[in-house]
Amino acid sequence: MMRRIVILPLLFLSIVIGCSRPGTSPETNAAGAGQPVQGDWAVVRFESEPDNLNPLITQLGTARYVLNGVNNSQIYEFLMAYNTKDWDLTEPLLAEAPPAISADHLTYTFTIRDGVKWHDGQPLTPADVLFTFKAAACPLADTAWARSFLTDLADIQIDGRAVRFIMSKPNVYNVSNIANILTIIPKHVFDAEGLLDGFSYKDIIAPKAKTDPKIKTFGDQFNAHRANRAPVGTGPYKFEKWDSGRELILARNDDYWGKKPYLDRIVYRIITDYTAALTALKAGDADAMPRLLPIQYTEQTGGSAFEQQFAKVKYSIPTEAAIMWNNERPFFRDKRVRQAMTMLVDRQKIIDGIRLGLGKIGVSFLDPSARDFNPNIKPLPYDPKRAAELLDEAGWKDHDGDGIRDKDGVKFKFEFLGSSGSQIFKQLSPVLAEEFRKAGIEITERVLELSVMLQSLKDHRFDASTLNFSHGDLSPADAYQLWHSSATAGGSNFFNFKNPEGSSILKRENSCTGAGKRSSMMNSRLRSCITRKNLPRIVNGSRMCSGCRCVPGMI
């Protein structure tokens, strides 16, 4: 049950860049629990509350886990899911089968599954699929992250139960961008007035849509819709209750079209403190703790009494923890400074001290077990001496002898943005402050509530911050919304990284359908990014979680 959790394992904020499930075989102390049976509840600890439950708006991992669960199917569902054998996108969900693809790779035809009902009893129709993509593409809805995946989608046509997606150009990620980025949402719930009925998909993406009064009304209503807190989906669990600050409750959907779920209810209980969460687990007030701190995993969850009652698991997932420099800030515009900042970060010390050795120094947006991971690409080393030379070359020197570097009268002092609920931020920030202080750089903490912090990142109102990016599955990641220069507005390129060479490679890479050539382009782009070193990757991490053996199938 706990195989896919997009609450990410190292740092405090989960920005979801692609949806799937984690990858490699787990290390676990769990013994076979027998065949799961229906019944009982599961109480799952959450460290933070979702911002909302609209899958086209939210980017937070907590919300995505409530909505999509561990199998791409919980409240809402995708057209297709990744299989658990080789993590290819082959498993039909709301589509009856994988799409028929035209020879020119421009038309993708899905047949929508018949007999599926929304949780309110209304039937799922192809019109819901079309509506979902129109809502995601709506320029006046808060769906900018979703629109970044739809840049090549030119039109959508319905023919009976068939839905044809017509692309403007070939893209290796077309199937995943259509079938496993957007969960399908109900038209009759989100557009009961039919505000978008008179608009085709082409109309929605046309420039004049931004000024159309009906589209504006739809966008305003969609952004504040009641279903953003009380979703109506097609999945195996129905939304029941959201008690803000305390818990969210899902109930089994007995009318589910697919295999019936085992649990009667899932309760997501919000316990922000890790010590309190582990205490609740041991006391029986929670059944699962999706994330354990390294010290909890290594020192506080052992012994025969614990292992008799609980299972704990450690496994790799395709994520990268990174520090972001805002390239529009004067400190970080020069690539020599970004390289120097990376070389001042002793990543192995962080892994050993904070992660207790659980993880590897990150070099790529790909997980080390991914098929296109290139072990020959190496990260910049920890080298304070060379870092000092680079800072000097860039003009950042201690001209007045006060111990702080300066340039053109500006002191090298910047804010490091973090989340108020993050244990890891509290541990990481002083380590970085010490390393930077030795080099003549001063940082101060700026701590915000999680949702406020996320908005600051979207608006580029920060100097530096830290994120954990999830790339979903182990297949090649579509890095367009993270690295392309156009993704600074609306995508996840929060750090304002703009590099013509990298953006050009990324465009060609996405248009290439040959795996070998695409992998070569990907590695060229990665080398280019490392040279400019905008994003020092701290670690490709392991996930640690624990669950009660009393709930069969929990782990």
BELWO-V467215 format. One record per residue. N is the residue number from 1. PSI is psi as a letter, one per 40 degrees, with the letter a starting at -180 (NA if undefined). Layout:
n:N psi:PSI
n:N psi:PSI
This chain:
n:1 psi:d
n:2 psi:f
n:3 psi:d
n:4 psi:h
n:5 psi:h
n:6 psi:e
n:7 psi:h
n:8 psi:i
n:9 psi:e
n:10 psi:d
n:11 psi:a
n:12 psi:e
n:13 psi:h
n:14 psi:h
n:15 psi:h
n:16 psi:h
n:17 psi:f
n:18 psi:i
n:19 psi:h
n:20 psi:a
n:21 psi:i
n:22 psi:i
n:23 psi:c
n:24 psi:i
n:25 psi:h
n:26 psi:i
n:27 psi:h
n:28 psi:i
n:29 psi:e
n:30 psi:h
n:31 psi:i
n:32 psi:h
n:33 psi:e
n:34 psi:a
n:35 psi:h
n:36 psi:i
n:37 psi:i
n:38 psi:i
n:39 psi:i
n:40 psi:i
n:41 psi:i
n:42 psi:h
n:43 psi:h
n:44 psi:h
n:45 psi:h
n:46 psi:h
n:47 psi:e
n:48 psi:i
n:49 psi:i
n:50 psi:i
n:51 psi:d
n:52 psi:i
n:53 psi:f
n:54 psi:h
n:55 psi:e
n:56 psi:e
n:57 psi:d
n:58 psi:i
n:59 psi:e
n:60 psi:i
n:61 psi:d
n:62 psi:d
n:63 psi:d
n:64 psi:d
n:65 psi:d
n:66 psi:d
n:67 psi:d
n:68 psi:e
n:69 psi:a
n:70 psi:e
n:71 psi:f
n:72 psi:e
n:73 psi:h
n:74 psi:c
n:75 psi:d
n:76 psi:i
n:77 psi:i
n:78 psi:i
n:79 psi:d
n:80 psi:i
n:81 psi:i
n:82 psi:h
n:83 psi:i
n:84 psi:e
n:85 psi:d
n:86 psi:e
n:87 psi:f
n:88 psi:i
n:89 psi:g
n:90 psi:e
n:91 psi:h
n:92 psi:i
n:93 psi:c
n:94 psi:e
n:95 psi:i
n:96 psi:d
n:97 psi:i
n:98 psi:i
n:99 psi:i
n:100 psi:h
n:101 psi:h
n:102 psi:i
n:103 psi:d
n:104 psi:e
n:105 psi:f
n:106 psi:e
n:107 psi:h
n:108 psi:h
n:109 psi:h
n:110 psi:h
n:111 psi:h
n:112 psi:h
n:113 psi:h
n:114 psi:i
n:115 psi:e
n:116 psi:h
n:117 psi:i
n:118 psi:i
n:119 psi:e
n:120 psi:e
n:121 psi:e
n:122 psi:i
n:123 psi:i
n:124 psi:h
n:125 psi:i
n:126 psi:d
n:127 psi:d
n:128 psi:d
n:129 psi:d
n:130 psi:d
n:131 psi:d
n:132 psi:d
n:133 psi:d
n:134 psi:d
n:135 psi:d
n:136 psi:d
n:137 psi:e
n:138 psi:h
n:139 psi:e
n:140 psi:e
n:141 psi:i
n:142 psi:f
n:143 psi:f
n:144 psi:d
n:145 psi:d
n:146 psi:d
n:147 psi:d
n:148 psi:e
n:149 psi:e
n:150 psi:e
n:151 psi:d
n:152 psi:e
n:153 psi:h
n:154 psi:d
n:155 psi:i
n:156 psi:h
n:157 psi:i
n:158 psi:h
n:159 psi:g
n:160 psi:b
n:161 psi:e
n:162 psi:h
n:163 psi:h
n:164 psi:h
n:165 psi:h
n:166 psi:h
n:167 psi:i
n:168 psi:d
n:169 psi:i
n:170 psi:i
n:171 psi:h
n:172 psi:d
n:173 psi:e
n:174 psi:d
n:175 psi:d
n:176 psi:d
n:177 psi:d
n:178 psi:d
n:179 psi:e
n:180 psi:f
n:181 psi:d
n:182 psi:h
n:183 psi:i
n:184 psi:h
n:185 psi:i
n:186 psi:h
n:187 psi:d
n:188 psi:e
n:189 psi:d
n:190 psi:e
n:191 psi:f
n:192 psi:d
n:193 psi:e
n:194 psi:f
n:195 psi:d
n:196 psi:e
n:197 psi:d
n:198 psi:e
n:199 psi:h
n:200 psi:i
n:201 psi:d
n:202 psi:d
n:203 psi:d
n:204 psi:d
n:205 psi:e
n:206 psi:i
n:207 psi:d
n:208 psi:e
n:209 psi:d
n:210 psi:d
n:211 psi:e
n:212 psi:h
n:213 psi:d
n:214 psi:d
n:215 psi:d
n:216 psi:d
n:217 psi:d
n:218 psi:d
n:219 psi:d
n:220 psi:d
n:221 psi:d
n:222 psi:d
n:223 psi:d
n:224 psi:e
n:225 psi:i
n:226 psi:d
n:227 psi:e
n:228 psi:e
n:229 psi:e
n:230 psi:g
n:231 psi:i
n:232 psi:h
n:233 psi:a
n:234 psi:e
n:235 psi:a
n:236 psi:e
n:237 psi:i
n:238 psi:i
n:239 psi:h
n:240 psi:d
n:241 psi:i
n:242 psi:h
n:243 psi:g
n:244 psi:h
n:245 psi:e
n:246 psi:d
n:247 psi:i
n:248 psi:i
n:249 psi:h
n:250 psi:i
n:251 psi:i
n:252 psi:h
n:253 psi:g
n:254 psi:e
n:255 psi:e
n:256 psi:h
n:257 psi:d
n:258 psi:a
n:259 psi:h
n:260 psi:h
n:261 psi:i
n:262 psi:d
n:263 psi:i
n:264 psi:d
n:265 psi:i
n:266 psi:h
n:267 psi:h
n:268 psi:h
n:269 psi:h
n:270 psi:h
n:271 psi:h
n:272 psi:d
n:273 psi:h
n:274 psi:d
n:275 psi:d
n:276 psi:d
n:277 psi:d
n:278 psi:d
n:279 psi:d
n:280 psi:d
n:281 psi:d
n:282 psi:d
n:283 psi:e
n:284 psi:e
n:285 psi:e
n:286 psi:i
n:287 psi:d
n:288 psi:i
n:289 psi:g
n:290 psi:e
n:291 psi:h
n:292 psi:i
n:293 psi:i
n:294 psi:d
n:295 psi:d
n:296 psi:d
n:297 psi:d
n:298 psi:d
n:299 psi:e
n:300 psi:e
n:301 psi:f
n:302 psi:a
n:303 psi:i
n:304 psi:d
n:305 psi:d
n:306 psi:d
n:307 psi:d
n:308 psi:d
n:309 psi:d
n:310 psi:i
n:311 psi:i
n:312 psi:i
n:313 psi:i
n:314 psi:h
n:315 psi:i
n:316 psi:i
n:317 psi:i
n:318 psi:g
n:319 psi:i
n:320 psi:h
n:321 psi:h
n:322 psi:i
n:323 psi:h
n:324 psi:h
n:325 psi:h
n:326 psi:h
n:327 psi:e
n:328 psi:e
n:329 psi:i
n:330 psi:d
n:331 psi:d
n:332 psi:e
n:333 psi:d
n:334 psi:h
n:335 psi:d
n:336 psi:d
n:337 psi:d
n:338 psi:d
n:339 psi:d
n:340 psi:d
n:341 psi:d
n:342 psi:d
n:343 psi:e
n:344 psi:e
n:345 psi:h
n:346 psi:g
n:347 psi:d
n:348 psi:d
n:349 psi:d
n:350 psi:d
n:351 psi:d
n:352 psi:d
n:353 psi:d
n:354 psi:d
n:355 psi:e
n:356 psi:f
n:357 psi:e
n:358 psi:g
n:359 psi:i
n:360 psi:i
n:361 psi:h
n:362 psi:i
n:363 psi:d
n:364 psi:i
n:365 psi:e
n:366 psi:i
n:367 psi:i
n:368 psi:d
n:369 psi:e
n:370 psi:i
n:371 psi:d
n:372 psi:e
n:373 psi:h
n:374 psi:h
n:375 psi:e
n:376 psi:e
n:377 psi:h
n:378 psi:i
n:379 psi:i
n:380 psi:i
n:381 psi:i
n:382 psi:h
n:383 psi:g
n:384 psi:d
n:385 psi:d
n:386 psi:d
n:387 psi:d
n:388 psi:d
n:389 psi:d
n:390 psi:d
n:391 psi:d
n:392 psi:d
n:393 psi:d
n:394 psi:e
n:395 psi:e
n:396 psi:g
n:397 psi:i
n:398 psi:g
n:399 psi:d
n:400 psi:e
n:401 psi:e
n:402 psi:e
n:403 psi:e
n:404 psi:h
n:405 psi:i
n:406 psi:i
n:407 psi:h
n:408 psi:f
n:409 psi:e
n:410 psi:h
n:411 psi:i
n:412 psi:g
n:413 psi:h
n:414 psi:i
n:415 psi:i
n:416 psi:h
n:417 psi:h
n:418 psi:i
n:419 psi:i
n:420 psi:d
n:421 psi:e
n:422 psi:h
n:423 psi:d
n:424 psi:d
n:425 psi:d
n:426 psi:d
n:427 psi:d
n:428 psi:d
n:429 psi:d
n:430 psi:d
n:431 psi:d
n:432 psi:d
n:433 psi:d
n:434 psi:d
n:435 psi:d
n:436 psi:d
n:437 psi:d
n:438 psi:d
n:439 psi:e
n:440 psi:f
n:441 psi:h
n:442 psi:h
n:443 psi:i
n:444 psi:i
n:445 psi:i
n:446 psi:h
n:447 psi:h
n:448 psi:i
n:449 psi:i
n:450 psi:d
n:451 psi:d
n:452 psi:d
n:453 psi:d
n:454 psi:d
n:455 psi:d
n:456 psi:d
n:457 psi:d
n:458 psi:d
n:459 psi:e
n:460 psi:f
n:461 psi:g
n:462 psi:i
n:463 psi:d
n:464 psi:i
n:465 psi:a
n:466 psi:h
n:467 psi:i
n:468 psi:h
n:469 psi:h
n:470 psi:h
n:471 psi:e
n:472 psi:b
n:473 psi:a
n:474 psi:e
n:475 psi:i
n:476 psi:h
n:477 psi:h
n:478 psi:h
n:479 psi:e
n:480 psi:d
n:481 psi:e
n:482 psi:d
n:483 psi:d
n:484 psi:i
n:485 psi:d
n:486 psi:e
n:487 psi:e
n:488 psi:d
n:489 psi:h
n:490 psi:d
n:491 psi:a
n:492 psi:e
n:493 psi:g
n:494 psi:d
n:495 psi:e
n:496 psi:f
n:497 psi:h
n:498 psi:h
n:499 psi:h
n:500 psi:d
n:501 psi:d
n:502 psi:d
n:503 psi:d
n:504 psi:d
n:505 psi:d
n:506 psi:d
n:507 psi:d
n:508 psi:d
n:509 psi:d
n:510 psi:d
n:511 psi:e
n:512 psi:h
n:513 psi:e
n:514 psi:h
n:515 psi:d
n:516 psi:d
n:517 psi:d
n:518 psi:d
n:519 psi:d
n:520 psi:d
n:521 psi:d
n:522 psi:d
n:523 psi:d
n:524 psi:d
n:525 psi:d
n:526 psi:d
n:527 psi:d
n:528 psi:d
n:529 psi:d
n:530 psi:d
n:531 psi:d
n:532 psi:e
n:533 psi:g
n:534 psi:d
n:535 psi:g
n:536 psi:h
n:537 psi:h
n:538 psi:d
n:539 psi:i
n:540 psi:h
n:541 psi:i
n:542 psi:i
n:543 psi:h
n:544 psi:h
n:545 psi:i
n:546 psi:i
n:547 psi:i
n:548 psi:h
n:549 psi:e
n:550 psi:e
n:551 psi:g
n:552 psi:h
n:553 psi:e
n:554 psi:d
n:555 psi:NA
